[in-house]
Amino acid sequence: MPIETMNTPNPREGSHLASYITYVSDEGLDLERFVQDGGRLVVREDSAGLPSGLADLRQKISDLRPTHPQLARQLDFLAQFFESDAARDPECVRHLPEAVCNEVAFALFYTAKDMDLIPDDLPDVGYRDDCAVVAMVLTRHAAIFEHYCAAHGLDWAALKPETSN
């Protein structure tokens, strides 16, 4: 079943994040820097709009399960992680670094966005960029995610990205 192009959740129209998601510099793509800089561009208004769009994202995740089961599991996890953090009272002391929360939001926005570095509808390769962005976020903050999984009874080994040797 083809996956419908999604218009939500999208960063605010006109935001730096909305245009950044499809940007690649003339020097090529440094994926770690792309994710790190993308996370820096996420602002409170972007993150505040994401929870309402998670239902649409979950439908896309459901549609991905047959063909991209690992990506679907990882996105489910990131959505749960984001919701768990977003449920905290904004006035409470944050236990997670802002960079982690923003990069998780960036990965969710990137996956949901209808404009990617590689269009999703390209056979065999369309979701490689989504997989790479999600894997980079999971890798950059593996210790935090592993701790979260242990605290919530989740299997980190089933979620963590494969490492290439």
Summary of the structure (lengths in Angstrom):
residues: 165
radius of gyration: 15.0
end to end distance: 34.2
largest distance: 45.7
contacts: 453
relative contact order: 0.17
helix: 59%
strand: 1%
